Amino acid sequence: MFVLGINHQTAPVSLRERVAFSSETIPAALDSLRGLGGVREAALLSTCNRTEIYTVVDDGGHAVANWLARHPVGMDDLQAYLYRHADAGAVRHLFRVATGLDSLVLGEPQILGQVKDAWATARAAGSLGSQLDSLFQHTFTTAKRARTDTRIGANPVSVASAAVRLAQESFARIEDSTVLLIGAGDTVELAARHLVQARVKRLLVANRTLAHAQELASRHGGVAVPLDEIDRHLGEADIVLSATAARGAVLHRDQVATALSQRRHRPMLLLDLAVPRDIDPEVATLRDVYLYTVDDLERSIEDNRRSRQEAAAEAEAIVEVQVARFMETLLARSRTAPLKQLRAHGDAAKLDALAKARQQLASGEDPDAVLEFLAHTLTNRLLHAPTIALREAAITGNAELARAADKLFPAAGSPILMPAAEPEAAERKAIRERRK
């Protein structure tokens, strides 16, 4: 298992937005990943704060790293910003992400839903196998336990609520402000809810699909406007909060400059919560404009982070326990795989020998001869591969295989290469210790 990613801790938004994937492009990306040599399973998580690829690979993740550097555009400098985790480290990372321990807002609740969406998308795309599917299922159990047994999810704070708090504390009285929301997704929905709770004076909602804007506006007492008519209403807005899934800017410098002129240069607060960014960074060069991105929210939520440290420590302990349990499950599966193969080999040999013996009986051959044939055939089929392996072990001096044979065939008499097996009591003790 291997995870490769980039997030708010390792890279600025200007870099994160270049490797962000929209929900529409993820299925094709998963198909492309599965086409790489050595990639057996894959899932892709892309949010405003992170892009992460979870895989089961044979090459240590080198092909995946090169793939991400090429998508969606060539990025030779990306390698320095990536983090990599393998096996238990990869398991631990996903558990921490899903519980909100790795989020910009410590304990934020939205990330678990986004992880579930990533799992569902990968499952629908056919890129999940048994290992990643088990990992995600265990992840959901771990996150639920952490939120149930600790206060990591108490008084949840989202990026949207942090943005509204920033507006309240640093710019204007919400009660006297007109707020323009651009987008109609979960982040904008949460922002609208918090703005209504803060008694916003007027709420405008703009979206490319007008029907979605109308639905959101009607739920929160706002007014919907088409996105292509935003210039007619931009000058009315004291605060603009944007969070769309657009691949490029939806608000440009000249549009904001015109709005400022209409407002006679009364200040505007612009909150860009999208990755890739919705608002052209050049807007920040205008006078009387205050532009904040998701990265700027780090300072405004530091108080929340400190208040949750104790709960976070408890959640980290739960994560560690669950990592150990999941790795034990994987190990147990790997140990039972040879047993399943051995049983399958024995069953196949049995069915084949029985079919031939029945044919001989049906043709009138002597039953004693048929029984001798059956016993001889089964013995040869079952012991052929072990016999060859043990002969090679005797020639090469493979003591480990010889010791295994002494334990597997204790009734065979004298040992093949090694001293006699340990007494039965010691054997039982060793088995108990291994089970522990």
Salt bridges, closest charged atoms under 4 A:
GLU17 OE2 - ARG277 NH2 2.86
GLU52 OE2 - ARG50 NH1 2.78
GLU52 OE2 - HIS93 NE2 2.63
ASP58 OD1 - ARG40 NE 3.02
ASP102 OD2 - ARG50 NH1 2.89
ASP102 OD1 - ARG96 NH1 3.59
ASP176 OD2 - ARG173 NE 2.92
GLU189 OE1 - ARG219 NH2 2.51
GLU189 OE2 - HIS220 NE2 2.57
GLU229 OE1 - ARG232 NH1 3.14
GLU236 OE1 - ARG202 NH1 2.62
GLU236 OE2 - HIS233 ND1 3.27
ASP238 OD1 - ARG263 NH2 2.90
ASP238 OD1 - ARG266 NH1 3.59
ASP288 OD2 - HIS265 ND1 3.31
ASP295 OD1 - ARG16 NH2 2.92
ASP296 OD1 - ARG299 NH2 3.83
GLU298 OE2 - ARG305 NH2 3.26
GLU302 OE1 - ARG305 NE 3.65
ASP303 OD1 - ARG306 NH2 2.24
GLU316 OE2 - ARG96 NH2 2.76
GLU320 OE2 - ARG92 NE 2.62
ASP352 OD2 - LYS356 NZ 3.60
ASP352 OD2 - ARG381 NH2 2.55
GLU424 OE2 - ARG428 NH1 3.18
GLU427 OE2 - LYS407 NZ 3.43
GLU433 OE2 - LYS436 NZ 3.86
